């Protein structure tokens, strides 16, 4: 497997740019109308004549998961040239900028290396360019993210945070529809189909930038989902994570002549879809093989057959099959690794790398993401651990036990330390990259005042007729209870920087009797970030029930998919019959 090539300028800088002029505004102030900046003029005329039509130049500044775009490009038959110097930008035949991470650190890298000015020159000369996500946002005048921060200044306007007061959840995560405006070329195959977004900040269309806007998306309000002027394109969504529809967007940009002249059949996408997620619990069995397993209340061993670890398949093979079956995301949970040396868990890293070669939907990995010191006394930060998984193909990191401890300390002190894995990763990669996994168990009580935690009246009374319950959080795979409730934990981790909550329920896990809708409703009504319902799915009706009765943004299942009891497409067909929008 080819390793990701890190460019010399890829060190990730966390300082914020608050007052410096944008590279493009500086460039424009130094040039006469129609001229080219003299500093780079000679380089523009020395483009290598031997450049192959199958080579794509990639501007990777070393933040987050760009392995997915690399794999998508290779999947489409293209090879990659990494930017090493500003001249590599200017000499490119086609350039892709898959911006990931936060606005300020990205601009800091571009400014300090001269890449920003080279990029402005390249765009000003109408060279083929595709920006993705942050690669679109950086083209604007400025951003409010940890700012204001000056952008490249190519497009008029400011990038601001979504307004959660409109009742929407921030970050905007999931598969949404586009409203395509003027001829966009690269969006011709989208055909009212869903594409994948994951972001907290957006650019708003205005009179000043209307000539740039090629499509918008509605999420509380209309925001810019793509721009196009001449050969310059940029998209807010992730084509490399948007399945076959996204691959068609990349294909049209890279080789417009190869695109079909026949328009595809129109889809029915109209708004943000509910997500159906396949979860793979991964561990080594007693023979040392990495397998996907599943159990009841977290017990993954067979009751017979010498008490062996339950083996439901190979993780990479299952992930590929679920992608073909229509899973909107794939979540890997390593339930045995990371105990003493998280970065030594090479099998899981390889799983991510190989999966991302052929699976073009978001990948999440969880299990032991934390600070640690190895046997030699060397300290590793959670950022280093997370960075390795992002580079290996993960789009989101799931944090469990470590987030519980951080939340407990935050509630106790009332102050953020900034040192927890949750805070560190969120600050550098954005909260949309951090999922907190909550593993509570139901504890029945006779009265709502019996415990100092959030208590609710439950739908189904307890064994002794109790009408109330609270949800005690656990750590270490459900083996240890903690003095904190799921409600209190959810509120705390949102404040600390979580962008999404994966809500399990030990009582329902593996039972196939449905999600704990009391719990899901409690948490999804209490936070402003997306909530994924987990544990208990046994039929397609359980998915529609949780979406109809709670504010869950997604629902996750494992065993029923692994055992082929309920196919993913059956779940989605049922949801469509219930008028619940899903990606098909």
C-alpha positions as CSV (number, residue, x, y, z in Angstrom):
1,X,0.0,0.0,0.0
2,X,1.4,3.4,-1.0
3,X,1.9,5.7,2.0
4,X,0.6,9.2,1.9
5,X,3.2,11.6,0.7
6,X,3.7,14.5,3.0
7,X,4.8,17.8,1.4
8,X,7.6,19.9,3.1
9,X,5.0,22.5,4.1
10,X,2.6,20.1,5.7
11,X,3.4,20.9,9.3
12,X,0.2,21.8,10.9
13,X,0.3,25.3,12.5
14,X,-2.4,26.3,15.0
15,X,-1.8,30.0,15.2
16,X,-4.6,32.3,13.9
17,X,-4.3,35.0,11.2
18,X,-6.3,38.0,12.3
19,X,-5.0,41.0,10.4
20,X,-2.8,40.0,7.4
21,X,-4.0,40.9,3.9
22,X,-5.1,38.0,1.7
23,X,-2.6,36.6,-0.8
24,X,-4.9,37.4,-3.7
25,X,-5.5,41.0,-2.6
26,X,-1.8,41.6,-2.4
27,X,-1.3,40.0,-5.8
28,X,-4.0,42.2,-7.4
29,X,-2.6,45.3,-5.9
30,X,0.8,44.7,-7.5
31,X,-0.4,43.9,-11.1
32,X,-1.7,46.0,-14.0
33,X,-5.0,45.0,-15.6
34,X,-4.5,41.8,-17.6
35,X,-0.9,41.2,-16.5
36,X,0.5,38.3,-14.5
37,X,2.5,38.7,-11.4
38,X,6.1,38.9,-12.5
39,X,7.5,36.8,-9.7
40,X,5.8,33.7,-11.2
41,X,5.5,34.7,-14.8
42,X,8.6,32.7,-15.9
43,X,7.4,29.6,-14.0
44,X,4.0,29.7,-15.8
45,X,5.8,29.5,-19.1
46,X,7.9,26.5,-18.1
47,X,5.1,23.9,-17.7
48,X,6.6,20.5,-18.3
49,X,5.7,19.3,-21.8
50,X,6.0,15.7,-20.7
51,X,3.1,16.0,-18.1
52,X,0.7,13.2,-18.7
53,X,-3.0,13.7,-19.1
54,X,-3.5,11.1,-16.3
55,X,-1.6,13.1,-13.7
56,X,-3.4,15.2,-11.1
57,X,-1.5,17.7,-8.9
58,X,-2.7,17.6,-5.3
59,X,-2.2,20.4,-2.8
60,X,-2.0,18.5,0.5
61,X,-0.9,20.6,3.5
62,X,-1.0,17.7,5.9
63,X,-4.2,18.1,7.9
64,X,-6.8,15.4,8.1
65,X,-7.9,12.6,5.8
66,X,-6.8,13.2,2.2
67,X,-6.2,9.5,1.6
68,X,-9.8,9.2,0.4
69,X,-9.3,11.7,-2.4
70,X,-6.1,10.0,-3.4
71,X,-7.9,6.7,-3.5
72,X,-10.8,8.1,-5.5
73,X,-8.3,9.6,-8.0
74,X,-6.5,6.3,-8.4
75,X,-9.8,4.5,-8.7
76,X,-10.6,6.7,-11.7
77,X,-7.3,5.9,-13.3
78,X,-5.2,9.0,-12.4
79,X,-1.8,9.2,-10.8
80,X,-0.9,12.0,-8.3
81,X,1.8,14.6,-8.1
82,X,2.1,16.2,-4.7
83,X,2.8,19.9,-4.4
84,X,6.3,20.4,-3.0
85,X,6.9,24.1,-3.9
86,X,4.8,27.0,-5.2
87,X,6.2,26.2,-8.6
88,X,4.4,22.9,-8.6
89,X,1.1,24.7,-8.3
90,X,2.0,27.0,-11.2
91,X,3.1,24.2,-13.4
92,X,0.1,22.0,-12.8
93,X,-2.2,20.9,-15.7
94,X,-5.0,20.4,-13.2
95,X,-5.0,21.1,-9.5
96,X,-7.1,19.7,-6.6
97,X,-7.1,21.3,-3.2
98,X,-8.9,19.0,-0.7
99,X,-9.0,21.4,2.2
100,X,-9.6,19.7,5.6
101,X,-9.2,21.0,9.1
102,X,-9.7,24.6,10.3
103,X,-9.6,27.8,8.3
104,X,-6.9,29.7,10.3
105,X,-4.2,26.9,10.3
106,X,-4.8,26.3,6.6
107,X,-4.3,30.0,5.8
108,X,-1.2,30.1,8.0
109,X,0.4,27.3,6.1
110,X,-0.5,28.9,2.7
111,X,0.8,32.3,3.7
112,X,4.1,31.0,5.3
113,X,5.0,28.8,2.4
114,X,4.1,31.1,-0.5
115,X,1.5,28.6,-1.6
116,X,-1.3,31.1,-1.2
117,X,0.1,33.6,-3.7
118,X,0.9,30.8,-6.2
119,X,-2.6,29.5,-5.8
120,X,-4.1,32.9,-6.5
121,X,-1.9,33.3,-9.6
122,X,-3.0,29.9,-10.9
123,X,-6.7,30.7,-10.4
124,X,-6.4,34.1,-11.9
125,X,-5.0,32.5,-15.0
126,X,-8.1,30.3,-15.3
127,X,-6.2,27.1,-14.9
128,X,-8.3,23.9,-14.1
129,X,-8.8,24.0,-10.3
130,X,-11.1,22.0,-7.9
131,X,-11.4,23.0,-4.3
132,X,-13.2,20.7,-1.9
133,X,-14.9,21.7,1.4
134,X,-12.3,24.0,3.1
135,X,-10.8,24.3,-0.3
136,X,-13.9,26.2,-1.3
137,X,-14.1,28.3,1.9
138,X,-10.5,29.5,1.7
139,X,-11.3,31.2,-1.7
140,X,-13.5,33.8,0.1
141,X,-12.5,37.1,1.7
142,X,-12.6,35.9,5.3
143,X,-14.0,33.4,7.8
144,X,-15.5,33.8,11.3
145,X,-13.9,30.5,12.4
146,X,-11.6,31.4,15.3
147,X,-11.5,34.8,13.6
148,X,-12.1,36.9,11.7
149,X,-9.4,35.3,9.5
150,X,-8.4,36.6,6.1
151,X,-8.9,34.2,3.2
152,X,-7.5,34.1,-0.3
153,X,-9.9,36.9,-1.4
154,X,-10.8,35.3,-4.7
155,X,-14.5,35.4,-4.1
156,X,-16.4,38.2,-2.3
157,X,-18.0,37.2,1.0
158,X,-17.4,35.9,4.5
159,X,-17.7,32.3,5.7
160,X,-19.8,32.1,8.9
161,X,-21.0,29.5,11.2
162,X,-24.5,28.0,10.6
163,X,-27.1,29.7,12.7
164,X,-28.4,27.0,15.2
165,X,-31.1,29.3,16.4
166,X,-33.1,28.3,13.3
167,X,-33.5,24.9,14.9
168,X,-30.9,23.1,12.8
169,X,-28.1,20.9,14.2
170,X,-24.5,22.1,13.8
171,X,-22.3,20.6,12.3
172,X,-24.3,20.0,9.1
173,X,-23.5,16.3,8.7
174,X,-25.0,14.0,6.1
175,X,-26.4,13.5,2.7
176,X,-28.2,16.6,1.3
177,X,-29.7,17.8,-2.0
178,X,-28.3,20.4,-4.3
179,X,-30.2,23.2,-6.2
180,X,-28.1,23.5,-9.3
181,X,-28.1,26.9,-11.0
182,X,-26.1,27.9,-14.0
183,X,-24.2,25.4,-16.2
184,X,-21.8,23.8,-13.8
185,X,-20.5,21.0,-16.0
186,X,-19.1,18.9,-13.2
187,X,-22.5,18.6,-11.6
188,X,-24.3,17.4,-14.7
189,X,-24.5,13.8,-13.4
190,X,-25.8,14.7,-9.9
191,X,-29.4,14.6,-11.1
192,X,-31.1,15.5,-7.8
193,X,-29.2,12.9,-5.9
194,X,-27.7,13.3,-2.4
195,X,-24.1,14.3,-1.8
196,X,-22.2,14.2,1.5
197,X,-21.5,17.3,3.6
198,X,-19.7,17.6,6.9
199,X,-19.0,21.2,8.0
200,X,-20.0,23.9,10.6
201,X,-19.3,26.9,8.5
202,X,-20.7,28.0,5.2
203,X,-20.7,30.9,2.6
204,X,-23.9,32.7,1.9
205,X,-24.9,33.7,-1.7
206,X,-25.0,37.4,-2.3
207,X,-25.2,40.0,-5.1
208,X,-21.4,40.4,-4.9
209,X,-20.7,36.6,-5.5
210,X,-23.7,35.6,-7.5
211,X,-21.7,35.2,-10.7
212,X,-19.5,32.6,-9.0
213,X,-22.4,30.4,-7.6
214,X,-23.2,27.2,-9.5
215,X,-25.3,25.5,-6.9
216,X,-26.8,26.0,-3.5
217,X,-27.9,23.7,-0.7
218,X,-30.7,24.3,1.9
219,X,-30.0,23.7,5.6
220,X,-31.9,26.2,7.7
221,X,-31.1,28.7,4.9
222,X,-29.5,28.5,1.4
223,X,-25.7,28.4,1.4
224,X,-23.2,28.0,-1.4
225,X,-22.6,24.4,-2.2
226,X,-20.4,25.0,-5.3
227,X,-18.9,27.7,-7.4
228,X,-17.7,27.8,-11.0
229,X,-16.1,30.4,-13.2
230,X,-14.3,29.3,-16.3
231,X,-12.0,26.4,-15.4
232,X,-12.2,27.2,-11.7
233,X,-14.5,24.9,-9.6
234,X,-15.0,24.3,-5.9
235,X,-17.5,22.3,-3.9
236,X,-18.5,22.4,-0.2
237,X,-19.5,18.8,-0.2
238,X,-17.1,15.9,-0.4
239,X,-17.2,14.1,-3.8
240,X,-14.7,11.5,-2.6
241,X,-17.3,10.6,0.1
242,X,-20.4,10.8,-2.0
243,X,-20.4,7.4,-3.6
244,X,-20.8,6.9,-7.3
245,X,-22.4,10.3,-7.6
246,X,-19.3,12.0,-6.2
247,X,-17.0,9.9,-8.3
248,X,-18.8,11.2,-11.4
249,X,-18.2,14.8,-10.2
250,X,-14.5,14.1,-10.0
251,X,-14.5,12.3,-13.4
252,X,-16.2,15.3,-15.1
253,X,-13.6,17.7,-13.7
254,X,-10.6,15.5,-14.6
255,X,-11.8,14.5,-18.0
256,X,-14.9,16.3,-19.3
257,X,-14.6,14.5,-22.7
258,X,-15.1,11.1,-21.1
259,X,-18.5,12.0,-19.5
260,X,-21.6,10.6,-20.9
261,X,-23.7,12.9,-23.0
262,X,-26.8,11.2,-21.8
263,X,-28.2,12.7,-18.6
264,X,-28.8,10.2,-15.8
265,X,-32.2,9.4,-14.5
266,X,-33.3,12.1,-12.0
267,X,-33.2,11.3,-8.4
268,X,-35.6,12.4,-5.7
269,X,-33.3,14.2,-3.2
270,X,-34.9,17.2,-1.7
271,X,-33.4,17.7,1.7
272,X,-31.1,16.3,4.4
273,X,-31.5,12.5,4.5
274,X,-31.7,10.3,7.5
275,X,-28.5,8.1,7.6
276,X,-28.3,4.4,7.9
277,X,-24.9,3.4,9.3
278,X,-23.3,0.0,9.4
279,X,-21.1,-0.6,12.5
280,X,-18.3,-3.2,12.6
281,X,-17.0,-4.2,16.0
282,X,-13.4,-5.4,15.2
283,X,-11.1,-7.5,17.4
284,X,-8.6,-10.3,17.2
285,X,-9.9,-13.7,17.9
286,X,-8.0,-16.4,19.9
287,X,-6.0,-17.3,16.8
288,X,-4.8,-13.7,16.2
289,X,-7.1,-13.1,13.2
290,X,-8.8,-9.7,12.9
291,X,-12.6,-10.4,12.7
292,X,-15.9,-8.6,12.9
293,X,-17.8,-9.8,15.9
294,X,-21.0,-9.0,17.8
295,X,-22.5,-10.0,21.1
296,X,-25.4,-9.5,23.5
297,X,-24.7,-6.8,26.1
298,X,-21.1,-6.7,24.8
299,X,-20.3,-10.4,25.3
300,X,-18.7,-11.5,22.1
301,X,-17.9,-15.1,22.8
302,X,-19.9,-18.1,21.7
303,X,-21.7,-20.0,24.4
304,X,-20.6,-23.2,22.8
305,X,-17.8,-24.1,20.4
306,X,-15.1,-23.8,23.1
307,X,-16.2,-20.2,24.0
308,X,-14.5,-18.8,20.9
309,X,-14.8,-15.2,19.8
310,X,-17.8,-14.9,17.5
311,X,-16.6,-14.5,13.9
312,X,-19.0,-12.7,11.5
313,X,-16.6,-11.9,8.8
314,X,-13.5,-10.0,7.7
315,X,-13.7,-6.2,8.3
316,X,-12.5,-5.0,4.9
317,X,-14.7,-7.4,3.0
318,X,-17.8,-6.6,5.0
319,X,-17.2,-2.8,4.7
320,X,-17.0,-3.1,1.0
321,X,-20.2,-5.1,0.8
322,X,-22.1,-2.6,3.0
323,X,-20.9,0.2,0.7
324,X,-22.3,-1.7,-2.3
325,X,-25.5,-2.3,-0.3
326,X,-26.1,1.4,0.3
327,X,-24.7,2.1,3.8
328,X,-24.4,5.9,4.3
329,X,-21.4,5.5,6.6
330,X,-19.2,2.7,7.9
331,X,-18.1,2.8,11.6
332,X,-15.2,0.7,12.9
333,X,-14.9,0.1,16.6
334,X,-11.7,-1.6,17.8
335,X,-12.8,-3.4,20.9
336,X,-9.4,-5.0,21.9
337,X,-6.6,-2.8,20.6
338,X,-5.0,0.3,21.9
339,X,-4.5,-0.9,25.4
340,X,-0.8,-0.1,25.9
341,X,0.3,1.3,22.5
342,X,-2.5,2.8,20.3
343,X,-0.1,3.6,17.4
344,X,1.1,0.1,17.4
345,X,-2.3,-1.2,16.4
346,X,-1.2,-1.7,12.8
347,X,-4.0,-4.2,11.8
348,X,-6.7,-1.5,12.4
349,X,-4.6,1.0,10.5
350,X,-4.4,-1.4,7.6
351,X,-8.1,-2.0,7.8
352,X,-8.8,1.7,7.3
353,X,-6.2,2.0,4.5
354,X,-7.6,-1.0,2.5
355,X,-11.2,-0.1,3.1
356,X,-10.8,3.5,1.9
357,X,-9.4,2.2,-1.5
358,X,-12.9,1.1,-2.6
359,X,-15.3,2.5,-0.1
360,X,-16.3,6.1,-0.9
361,X,-18.6,6.9,2.0
362,X,-17.4,8.3,5.4
363,X,-15.4,6.1,7.7
364,X,-15.3,6.5,11.5
365,X,-12.9,4.7,13.8
366,X,-13.1,4.4,17.6
367,X,-11.3,2.6,20.4
368,X,-8.6,4.0,22.7
369,X,-8.1,7.5,21.1
370,X,-6.2,9.2,24.0
371,X,-2.9,10.5,25.3
372,X,-0.6,7.7,26.4
373,X,3.0,6.9,27.3
374,X,4.6,3.8,25.8
375,X,6.8,1.2,27.6
376,X,10.0,3.3,26.8
377,X,8.6,6.3,28.5
378,X,7.8,8.3,25.3
379,X,4.7,10.4,25.5
380,X,2.2,10.5,22.6
381,X,-0.6,13.0,22.4
382,X,-4.2,12.1,21.3
383,X,-3.5,14.4,18.4
384,X,-0.7,12.2,17.2
385,X,-2.9,9.1,17.6
386,X,-5.8,10.8,15.7
387,X,-3.6,12.1,13.0
388,X,-2.4,8.6,12.2
389,X,-6.0,7.4,11.8
390,X,-7.0,10.4,9.7
391,X,-4.0,9.8,7.4
392,X,-5.0,6.1,7.2
393,X,-8.5,6.9,5.9
394,X,-10.7,7.8,8.8
395,X,-13.0,10.8,8.4
396,X,-14.2,10.9,12.0
397,X,-12.7,9.8,15.3
398,X,-14.9,8.3,17.9
399,X,-14.0,8.8,21.6
400,X,-15.6,6.9,24.4
401,X,-14.1,6.4,27.9
402,X,-11.7,9.3,27.6
403,X,-14.6,11.7,26.9
404,X,-16.4,10.5,30.0
405,X,-13.4,11.3,32.2
406,X,-13.0,14.7,30.5
407,X,-16.7,15.5,31.0
408,X,-16.6,14.5,34.7
409,X,-13.7,16.8,35.3
410,X,-15.4,19.6,33.3
411,X,-18.6,19.3,35.4
412,X,-16.6,19.2,38.6
413,X,-14.4,22.2,37.9
414,X,-16.6,24.2,35.6
415,X,-13.5,25.0,33.5
416,X,-12.1,23.7,30.2
417,X,-8.5,22.5,30.4
418,X,-8.0,22.3,26.6
419,X,-5.9,19.2,27.3
420,X,-8.5,16.4,26.8
421,X,-8.4,14.3,23.6
422,X,-11.8,15.6,22.8
423,X,-10.8,19.3,23.1
424,X,-7.4,18.8,21.3
425,X,-8.7,17.0,18.3
426,X,-11.8,19.2,18.0
427,X,-9.7,22.4,18.1
428,X,-7.3,21.3,15.3
429,X,-9.6,19.2,13.0
430,X,-12.9,20.9,13.8
431,X,-15.8,19.5,15.9
432,X,-17.3,17.8,12.8
433,X,-14.3,15.3,13.0
434,X,-15.1,14.2,16.6
435,X,-17.8,11.7,17.6
436,X,-18.4,10.9,21.3
437,X,-19.7,7.4,21.9
438,X,-22.0,7.1,25.0
439,X,-22.6,3.7,26.6
440,X,-25.3,4.0,29.3
441,X,-27.4,1.5,31.1
442,X,-30.9,2.2,32.4
443,X,-31.3,2.5,36.2
444,X,-34.9,2.5,37.5
445,X,-35.9,4.7,40.4
446,X,-39.2,5.3,42.2
447,X,-39.1,9.0,42.1
448,X,-37.6,11.7,39.9
449,X,-35.8,13.2,42.9
450,X,-34.1,10.0,43.9
451,X,-30.8,10.7,42.2
452,X,-28.9,14.0,41.3
453,X,-29.1,13.1,37.5
454,X,-31.6,13.8,34.8
455,X,-34.6,11.4,35.4
456,X,-37.3,10.7,32.9
457,X,-40.7,8.9,33.0
458,X,-40.1,5.7,30.9
459,X,-42.5,4.2,28.4
460,X,-42.0,0.7,29.9
461,X,-42.0,0.4,33.7
462,X,-39.2,-1.3,35.6
463,X,-39.3,-4.8,37.0
464,X,-40.9,-3.6,40.2
465,X,-43.3,-1.2,38.5
466,X,-40.9,1.8,38.6
467,X,-42.0,4.6,36.4
468,X,-38.8,6.6,36.3
469,X,-35.2,5.9,35.3
470,X,-31.9,7.6,34.7
471,X,-29.2,6.5,32.3
472,X,-25.8,5.8,34.0
473,X,-22.8,6.1,31.7
474,X,-20.2,3.4,31.6
475,X,-16.6,3.1,30.5
476,X,-14.3,0.2,29.4
477,X,-16.8,-1.4,27.1
478,X,-19.6,-1.2,29.5
479,X,-17.7,-3.0,32.3
480,X,-17.5,0.0,34.7
481,X,-20.3,2.4,35.8
482,X,-19.5,6.1,36.4
483,X,-21.2,8.8,38.5
484,X,-22.5,10.7,35.5
485,X,-25.7,10.4,33.5
486,X,-26.1,10.2,29.7
487,X,-27.9,13.6,29.7
488,X,-25.2,15.3,31.7
489,X,-22.5,13.7,29.6
490,X,-24.1,14.7,26.3
491,X,-24.4,18.3,27.4
492,X,-20.8,18.4,28.6
493,X,-19.2,16.9,25.6
494,X,-21.1,19.2,23.3
495,X,-19.6,22.1,25.2
496,X,-16.1,20.5,25.1
497,X,-16.2,20.3,21.3
498,X,-18.0,17.1,20.2
499,X,-19.6,17.3,16.8
500,X,-21.8,14.2,17.0
501,X,-23.0,11.7,19.5
502,X,-23.2,8.0,19.0
503,X,-25.8,6.9,21.5
504,X,-25.7,3.2,22.6
505,X,-27.8,1.4,25.2
506,X,-26.4,-1.6,27.0
507,X,-29.9,-2.8,27.9
508,X,-30.9,-3.0,24.3
509,X,-27.7,-4.1,22.7
510,X,-28.1,-7.4,20.7
511,X,-31.7,-7.8,21.7
512,X,-33.3,-6.9,18.4
513,X,-36.4,-5.4,20.1
514,X,-35.8,-1.8,18.9
515,X,-33.9,1.3,19.9
516,X,-34.5,2.8,23.4
517,X,-36.5,5.7,22.1
518,X,-36.9,7.2,25.5
519,X,-33.1,7.6,25.7
520,X,-32.7,8.7,22.1
521,X,-35.5,11.3,22.5
522,X,-33.9,12.6,25.8
523,X,-30.5,13.1,24.3
524,X,-31.5,14.3,20.8
525,X,-33.8,16.9,22.4
526,X,-31.1,18.1,24.7
527,X,-28.2,18.9,22.4
528,X,-27.7,20.9,19.2
529,X,-25.4,18.4,17.5
530,X,-26.4,15.3,15.5
531,X,-27.3,12.1,17.4
532,X,-26.9,8.6,16.0
533,X,-29.2,6.1,17.6
534,X,-27.6,2.7,18.3
535,X,-28.3,-0.7,19.9
536,X,-31.4,-2.8,19.5
537,X,-32.4,-2.7,15.9
538,X,-34.0,-5.9,14.7
539,X,-36.4,-4.9,11.9
540,X,-36.8,-2.1,9.4
541,X,-39.7,-0.9,11.5
542,X,-37.3,-0.1,14.3
543,X,-35.6,2.4,12.1
544,X,-38.8,4.2,11.1
545,X,-39.9,4.2,14.8
546,X,-36.7,6.0,16.0
547,X,-36.9,8.6,13.2
548,X,-40.6,9.3,13.7
549,X,-40.5,9.6,17.5
550,X,-37.1,11.3,18.1
551,X,-34.8,13.8,16.6
552,X,-32.1,11.3,15.7
553,X,-30.1,12.2,12.6
554,X,-29.0,8.6,11.9
555,X,-29.5,5.1,13.1
556,X,-26.8,2.4,13.3
557,X,-27.0,-1.4,13.3
558,X,-24.5,-4.2,13.3
559,X,-25.6,-7.8,14.0
560,X,-28.7,-7.7,11.8
561,X,-26.5,-6.6,8.9
562,X,-23.7,-9.1,9.6
563,X,-26.1,-12.0,9.9
564,X,-28.0,-10.9,6.8
565,X,-31.2,-10.9,8.8
566,X,-32.2,-7.4,7.4
567,X,-30.4,-6.0,4.3
568,X,-29.6,-2.3,4.3
569,X,-31.6,-1.7,1.1
570,X,-34.7,-3.2,2.8
571,X,-34.3,-0.7,5.6
572,X,-34.1,2.2,3.2
573,X,-37.1,1.0,1.1
574,X,-39.2,0.8,4.2
575,X,-38.1,4.3,5.3
576,X,-39.1,5.6,1.8
577,X,-42.5,3.9,2.2
578,X,-42.9,5.8,5.5
579,X,-42.0,9.1,3.7
580,X,-38.7,9.4,5.5
581,X,-36.0,10.8,3.1
582,X,-33.0,8.6,2.7
583,X,-30.2,8.3,0.1
584,X,-30.9,5.6,-2.5
